[in-house]
């Protein structure tokens, strides 16, 4: 059975075609600059990558081109082979606590939360409608970034602000990267043969969030009302004192939108190092002795370590710490730095085991109080598995 996992942005469409139950990725690709001119796409299949430039006036045209290519490139014999399409949807508000089969009625309910994720949700929904138009007989499933976090309790998800903000405006912590956190929990609990694990999962890529999970249920997570909160990220500040926004606005004459943009796009590793948001560039600058890059890396790792220690307390002692996403899977120096900063928990790294990239692997020493694993994430597979499950239960 072949399932497409889709992540639609405002001018992009990312797809992965997955075979189930083998879990093999058959093909993947990206359509870019849809509707804004100079559009192009790449498709990876059988170890080869094709890139083409073609006018894509909207997402429906991109989907039509994709379907044509899948057949022309002999990736599938006919469109009937695609049995389901799973869509990443960033925000499901408080309403959508798990994945759901998408109908026009469900889409309209999801649209109520567009205001909570204005950059993402309308684009995600546009992607769904494009597939509904081009492949009207195929089941579409929505998989929400927020859903896995819906088990948080009010004491964790509420901010200490006027209660009416929550009641009337929906101001609360929602959390993001839920599909990745859920995938990591599933993978580590299957690998260790336990479904009662207390896990601290660190999803650290360009964006980043840490989640405390107990027996498959999220207890707390670092991202908040938006993905700006929590740990320091590539370009996002993470937690700050909200008062600095008004202060910076008054001092610089910047608008609230400009300051918010600075916090989202010019902060984090980029803001402190002045070099780059990419940890590879920061590491290179560190090797050249760049003081601000060293500071950025120290701050980055310290903030992650602080949350791990906090969540260890919240969980009453974690059974396992997992690291995932671009930085977690690939940067052995960042992993080592983080683990050295939680030495007070009795956690110890094994430098030999840590000397690898992108593999499911234990990287802590045998006498570490809490084992640490690197677990490569696969949100697309999680989306495909949810899609299959909902189709089977239809
Ligand atoms: P996103 O949040 O956009 O999904 P990813 O999880 O793909 O991001 O992570 C991307 C980040 O991973 C890059 O910005 C880079 O900082 C980091 N990264 C990728 N490869 C390496 C590597 N070999 N060494 C260090 N960092 C890496």
Boltz pocket constraint, residues with backbone or C-beta under 6 A from the ligand:
constraints:
  - pocket:
      binder: B
      contacts: [[A, 204], [A, 205], [A, 206], [A, 207], [A, 208], [A, 234], [A, 277], [A, 278], [A, 279], [A, 280], [A, 325], [A, 326], [A, 327], [A, 330], [A, 331]]
      max_distance: 6.0
